[in-house]
Every structure is written in structure tokens, then in C-alpha cells.
């Protein structure tokens, strides 16, 4: 098969071997605006560094993936939206997507989420995820949870992947994009599960999906590494610290304080705690296999896992640490101490830690701006700025 037939208008970008760059975006509800503000700082600095005022993150990154709210952002970026446009989308539609509902309102949402579906359709179109459509600037990964099989389903538009071959009756590339994004954001108790039909002629190929954040890949960074480099996925991107860069951006995090005081407290806190623990685990995987260039301390025992030389100093980037890729982790500390360190001591930490507190969206944006200015540095990208 001709490369042009596989990649469509992106053949020129993906048919030649070159250093590759991956962007990974965590889930976290309305806290996605924290991610977006950090991405805005990154987009602006890349534009200045590369002397290209019109540069989009979909131009710079070769593979963009996300989970839940990260899937919404990843989809927009992969389709050529600017970060500012996505921030406007969240400002206008955040309440419809993430607002905390009382029990009666939840029941209403469970049976009627047509508004959300329509907004996703208006924003991302009714087409599928095939690169040949010409609607994409980069590869896209959306992490979903298949409740029919009780397994994570990471769906990409990589045309070399086994289940993306156009001759298959159950080809992934024919799934409508807006429904795929809706599946990744179908938070249990807020919205009904999304039903997707892979093969109209085979009832066994119809599956029910819920929010990808309930999989181990709320932080999909290490998953993206596997899908970009391992043979079964067909991309086979070259590994090495100067060949592959993974930038992982969180939605903010804070260690939970205290224990569970009652059943209600346990039920409300457990999902967030599990998502935090799984995200940290994926972060550690990346810092172990990859070379961590920047990232906050994991804990007092592990530190930040940034490679050191024999004298205990940070190993210069020009000195190879023999890792599979370069890795950057940007995230915001949402604890009282972390907010104070960002110069935001008056922001209510408890509110900005919630994934559905739309009323705190402006404060979340301030946190993202401060974290972006404090963390995003073009020195981290030194070997990937050509």
C-alpha cells in the first residue's frame, strides 16, 4: 500500500525518520483549564523560540494523547485548534461538561446529555478519526474504558495499527470522533455510558464505554511511549534521548490529607485518590525508563529521579544517560503549600482540587498560569527545537 494512501495529507510528515515529540495530557475534569494555561505558556514560548507566531502545538508534537478532559484537549490540538480557542471552549461550555449536580440533576444528566454531545459535535465535527480526512495535524490517542470487556481501550488514528486497517469490518478509524471523545469523558454518575458500534453487521462488536479516567491511564504518558515504539503498533519510532521526547502535563495534584471519616467521604474521595495514585505510577514509569529532564519531587525517598553525575550534580543534557527517551513532567501542586509557592496563598486549595467545581475555574486558570511561568523552560527542549 502506498504511504500516501495510509497517511493522507500527512504523508510528508510521517514517512521519513526524524526525532519525534509526544504530548500526553492527564484527566481531571474542569481542572483541564490548569493544563490549558500551562500549554498556553508552552505554545507562546515555542512560537518565540522558533520564530513562528502562528505555530500550533499540533504542528510541533507528532503524537498527542489524553484521557477524559485530556482527551478533549488532545483532540482539539491534534485537529489544529490553538490553546486559546480551547480555553474559550472550556470557559463557555465548562459548566455543561463538568458542573457538580445534585441527585435529581444527576438523574436528568444520566438520561439526557444531548447538550454535551451537540457541543462536542459542533467543536470536533461529525467525521471519523481517519487521517485521510485532512482534519488532523498530528496523530491522536484517546483513552477509553470498555465496560463491556472491563478493559482499557486506547483508540488512536495511527494507520499502521492492527485494528485500524481499512479492510477490517471493525476498523477503529470509522468511529465518529465526537462520540469517541464523549466515551472518554463519560464520568460515571454524571453521564450515561456511551455505546459505540464497531461493526453494524455484528452485534458482538457493539460496546459500552465510560470515562477513561477509571483506567490505569489517567496519565497516558507511558502508554503513549509503548504505542509509539513497540512493534505491534506499527509506528516503530526510534528510541533514545535525542530521538524521542515525551512531555506530560497534569491537571494539578495534591496529596490527600487524613483518612476516610465515613462511607460518604470514602465514596466521594476514593476515585480522586485512585486517579492520583495511578498517575504517579505512570509518571514513575516514565522517569525510570526515560531520562527525566524536569519534574517535581515524587516523594522524599525517590526524589525527582533526574539523572546525576558521579559528583551528585545534575547530568548535563549533552551527556547521554542511556535512557529510551527524554521526559518532561509539568504539573501544579494544589496543596496550600504549593499554592503559596506559586504566589497564590489566597486561593482556596480545597476548591481548586475538585474536578467539578466550575465556580473555581478562574482560580484554576490563575494556578495554571503561575505554574506555566514557573516551570516551562525552553532549555528543557534543547535537542528538539529544530
N, C-alpha and C positions, 0 to 999 in steps of 0.2 A: 504494500500500500504506500502511495506517495505521502511524504511528510506533509505536504500542503493539504491533503485530504484529511489528515488526522488533526492538525493544529489550526487549520483555517488561517485567518489573517495573522496569527501569532507564530507562524512557522519560522519567520526570520529571527524571532527571539529565542525559541526553544530548540531549534535544530542544531545549534552549534554549542560546543562545550565552552563554558565560561564560569567564573566564580558566581555562585548563586546566593540569594538572600531570601530568608524566610521571616515572615511576621506572624506571631502567634498571639491570640487575644483571648483572655480569660472570660468566663461567665461571671455574672454578678448583678443582674437586674439593672435598676436605674443607675447603679454605680458605674455603668458603662460610660457615663459622662466624664468620670475621672480618667478613664482610659483615653477618651477622645481629646481631652485637654492636653494630656501628655503627648499624644500623637500629633496634635497641632504644633506643639513645640518642636517635635522631630521633623515634621513636614517643613516648617519655616526654616529650620537650620539646614536641612538638606538643600532647600532651594537656594539659600545664600551660599552654601559651600560649593554647590555645583553650578552656580551662576545660572540658574534656570527658574525664573519666578513662577512658571506655570507647572512645575514638577508636581506630580501626584504620587502618593505612596504606591499606587498600583503600577506606576512606571518604574519605581525603584525596586520594589520587592517582587521576586519571581513567583512566590507561593505565599498566599495569605489564608490563614485558617482561624476559626474561632468557634466558641461554644456559647449557646444561648445568646445573651446580649452581645458577646464577642462575635457570634455568627452574623448578627445583623450588621455590625461594623465591618467585619471582614468582607461580607457580600458587597456592601457599598463601595469599599475601597477597591476590590477586585473588578468592579464594574466601572471604575473611573470616577467615582464621587470624590470630592475634596473633603477633608476633615471638617471644614467649616459647614459644608452642606449637611453632613451627618449630625453635627451639633445642632443645627437648626431643626432637623428632623426630630431629634430627641426632645428639644425644647417644646415643640409643638405637639408631639404625639406621645411623650413620655408617660403622661397620666393614663392614656388609653392602654398602654402596654404594661405598666408596672405598678399602678396605684394600688395600695393596700385596700382590700374590700372587706366590709362586714359580711357576716354569714349569708344574708339574703342576697347581697350584691354578688357574692362569690357564686351562688347558685345561678344567678342571672348570667354571669360570665360563662359559667360551665356550659350553659345551653345556647348562649348567643354571643359569639365573639366575632361576628361579621365585620364590625368596625376595624378590628385589628387586621383581619385578613385583607380587607379592602385597602388599608393603608400600606400593607406590605406589597400588595399587588400594584398599587399606584406608584410605589417607590422603586420596586425591582422589576416590574413588568410581569406579564403572564407567560413569558417564554421559558424554555428549559435551560439547563446548565451547560449545554454543548458549546465548546469554544468556537466552533464553526459559525455560530450565530453572529460573531463580531461584536458581541455585547461586553466582552471581558478584556481587561488589560493584563490580567495575570491569572495563574492557577488559583483555584478556590477550594478550601476544605470546610465543610460544615459538619460538626459533630452532633449526632442524634442518638437517642436511646430507643431501640426497638423493643417495645413491651411485649410484642408477640413472641419474640425469641429470647427475651430477657438478656439482651446483649447490646453493647455499644455498636453503632453503625456510623463510622466516619465516611461521609459521602464527598467525593471530590470530582472535579471535571478533568482530571488527568486522562487524556485519551488513550494512554498506554495501559491503564489499569484493566484487570481481567474482566470486571463486571461493567466496564464502560465501552466494550466493543460494540459497534453499531449493529452487528449482526445478531446480537442476543435479543430475544423477545423481552427479557427483563433488564434491558440496558439502563444503568443509572442516569445516563445523560438525558433521558427523556422526561425525568421528573420535573414538574414546574418549579422554578426557583423560589417563588414566593411561598409555596407550600412547604418546600424543604426548610426554608428559614423559619417558618411558623412551627414546624415539627421540632426544631432545635430549641424553641423558646416556649414550648407548651408546658409551663410550670404546673405541676400537679396542684389541684385545689383552686387554681386561678382560672385555667382554661382547659377546655376539653382536650383529650389527646387528638393528635392529627392522624387521620387514616390516609395512607398513600398506596396507590395501586400500581405495582410494578409491571404486571402483565395482565391486560384486560381479559385474556382467554384462560387464565389460570387463577382460580380463587385462592389457592395456597400462596400466591405471590402478592397478596394484599396484607399490609402490616399496620399495626398501631404504634405510634411514636409519642414519646413525651420528652420533656426538656433534657437536652444533652448534658446539663449541669449535674444530673444524677448519675452520670457515668464516672469512671476514674479520670476522665479527660476534661474536667472543668478548666484546667490549664492544659492545652493540647500541644505544648511545645515539643515534648519528646516524641509524641505521636507523629507530628509533622516531620521530625528528623527521620523516623523509621519509614514513613511513606515516601520521602524524597530520595532515600538512599538504598533501601532494601530491594533486592531483585524482584520479588513477587509483584511489586507495584509498578515496575516498568520504567521508572524515571532514571534510576541508577546514577544520581548526581554524585559527583566526586567528593569524597570527604577530605578533611584537612583544614587547619585553622585559617588558611588563606584562600580556601576553595569554597567554604560554606559558612554563612553567618546566620544565626538564629536570634532574632530579637523578640523577647517575650514581654508582654505588657499586661499588668494586672489591673484589677478594678478596686485596688485598695484592700488592706488586710489589717487585722488586729487580733492578737491572741485573746481568746475568751478568758474572762476572769471569773473565778469562783466555780461552784458546782451547780448541778441542777436541783432547784429547791422543791419542785413539784412536777407532776406529769405534764401540765400545760407548758411549763417552762422548758421541759425536756423536749416536747414535740416541736415547739417553736424554734429552739436553738440548735437541735441536732443537725438539720440539713446544712445550715451555715457552717457548723463545726466540721462536718464531714467534708464539705467542699474545700474548706481551708486546709484540712489535713492532706487531702488528695492533691491539691495544687502545690503544696510544699513538697510532697513526694516527687511530683513530676519535675519541679524545679531542681531538686537534689539530683535526679537522674541526669538532667542536662549539665549540671555543674561537674558531675563525675565523669561523664563520657566526653563532654565538651570542655573547652577552655573558657572559664568564666572571666570575662573582661570587666563586667560591672554587675553588682548585685548586693543587696543588703545582707547583713549577717543572718544566717539561718537560725542558729542558736549559739550559746556560749561554748559548746563543745566543738561544733563543726566550723564555726566562724563563717566566712563568706566563700571559702574554697577557691579563692583566686590564687593561681599558682605563684609560689615564691621561689627565689633562688636560694643557694646554699647559705647565704648570709641573712635569710629571713626577710629580704626585701621583695616587693612585687616584681615578678619577672617581666622585663620589657616586652612589648608586643612583637618586636622584631625577633625575639628569641622564641623559637617554637617549643611548646610544651608537649608535643606529640599527642594531641587530642584530635577527635574526629571533626570538630567544628568550633568556631568562635561563638560565644554566647553572651548575650546581654539581657539582664532582667531589670525592667523598670516597674516599680510599684510604689504605692503610697502607704505609709504607716498611719492607720486611722485611730491609733490609741491617743489618749490625752498627751502623752509624752511626744509621740510622733507629730501630732498637730502643732504642739508648741515649738518643736524643732523647725517646722516649716514656717514659723512666724504667724500661726493661726490659733493662738490659745483660746480665743473666744468662741470658736466653732464647737458645737455640741458633738462630741465623739460618738455618743450613743446613736444619734440620728444619722450621721453620715456612714455608720457601719451597717445600717439597714439596707436591704436590697430593694425595698419597695417604698421608701419614704420619699415620694416625689416632692413633698414640701421642702426637703433639704437639697434639692437639685442645685440651687445656686451656690450653696456652701460646698457641695461636692465639686462643682466646677472650679471653685477657688482652690480647693485642695489639689485638684489635678494640675492647675496652672502652676502652683507653687512647687509641686513635685517635679513637673516637667522642667522648670527652670533650674531646679537643684540637681537634677540627675542627667538629663540628656546632654551629651557632650560629643562633638564630632571627633574627638580623639579616639573614642570607642570604635569608630567606623573607619579608622585609618586605612586599612587594607581593602576597603570595599567602597571607595569613593570615585573610582574611575568610571 
